[in-house]
Amino acid sequence: MQQTHLSQRVEDRAAIRTTALLIGRHGRLGVERAMTENVSSRGVRVISASEWYTDDTILVSLPAGHFTSAARVTYCDELGKGRFVAGLEFVGQEQLQVGMIAAELQRFEAGI
């Protein structure tokens, strides 16, 4: 089911594509590898092979930024061909340093 998101963003998103590990689908243990579409200090949008339940709390890890946090699923929309896009809002005091992830990705791509 496609949802319309009308809320105004508190901050800009950075278009960063990197691996995200999603843990705890539907209250069960297990890890899924997903790809970020964009990130901010408050959350991340990911492309996933699984449907996620709105308001579930999962664990999200962004290895490129050495970052792990609990996150609330704010929405999940089907893209087709077995893919879903989900918005994840970081829970608690954790905030992602977006610049740190961008710098880590540049170092990785440069082979440093």
Beta strands, then each sheet from edge to edge (+ up, - down):
strand 1: 19-23
strand 2: 31-39
strand 3: 43-48
strand 4: 57-62
strand 5: 67-80
strand 6: 83-90
sheet 1: 1+ 2- 3+ 6- 5+ 4- 1+
end
